[in-house]
Amino acid sequence: MLDATNSPPDGIQPSPTHPRTTRRVEPVLIDTNELAAMLNMSASWIYREAAKLGLKGYKLGKGRNAKVLYKKTEVLKWLEQQKIR
């Protein structure tokens, strides 16, 4: 517990691996709805067209509860390749 001076009690040092500031961590994987919003397309378009266009997803699970996720770095790389030159 910190006292009024915001220093830890004697003998206790703050952990260097757990800083006190909160940082937002960017997601590595995004789902189909997030990808659709990112590309301004519908989720059904993503399911239907993405693989045909070379944007590969990762299927997690089976059947109706399966989820397709995409690596954000791969999406950004793919998007850069779509640029009209």
N, C-alpha and C positions, 0 to 999 in steps of 0.2 A: 504494500500500500504506500502511496506517496503522501508526503506531508505537505504543508503549505508552501514549501519552497520548491515543490515538484522534483525533489531528489529522492532516490530510493533509500530505504532504511539501511543502516550500517551493515556492510558485508554483502549486500545484495546488489548485483550489477545487472543492468538491463541486458537482455539477450541480443547479440548482434544479428542473429538469424530471425528475430521477431521484432522488427522496428515498431515503434508506437504509432507511426503514421499508417493510415490505411491506403493501400494502392489498389486501383482497379486493374484486374488481370483480364487481358483480352482473351476471349475464347479461342481455342485451337480449332475446334470443330463447330460448325453451324448446322442447324437443321434445315429442312426443305423450306419451311416458311420464312426463316431468316434469309436464306439464299434468294427466295422469290422477292422479298422486300428489297434486298440489296440490288437486284437486277431489274426491279420494277416490272416483274412478270408474275403470272399466277403460279401457285404451287402445282396445279395440274400441268402447266406448261413445263415446269422443271422436271416432274416425273416423266413426262412424255418425251422431251427433247434433249435434256442435258447430256445424257450418255451418247446420243447420236452426234452431238456437237463436240464431243471429246471431254466433257466435264464429268469425271468419274466420282461416284459417291461410295460410301462405305455402309453396307447394310448390317445393322445390328439387330439381332433377334430373328424370329421366324413368323410367318403368317401375318395375320391382321395387325399384330402388335409390333411388327418390325419397324425400325426407324432407319431412315437413310440420312447419313451425316456427310458433310463435305469439309475437307481441310480448308480453312480460310486462306492459307498461303497459296494453295493450289488454285483456288477460285480466283484470287487476285492475279496470279500468273496467267491463267487461262484468259481472264478478262483483258489483260495487257496484249495478249496475242490476237485478240479480236479487233484491235485498233485499226481503223482505216488509215492507210498510209498514202 
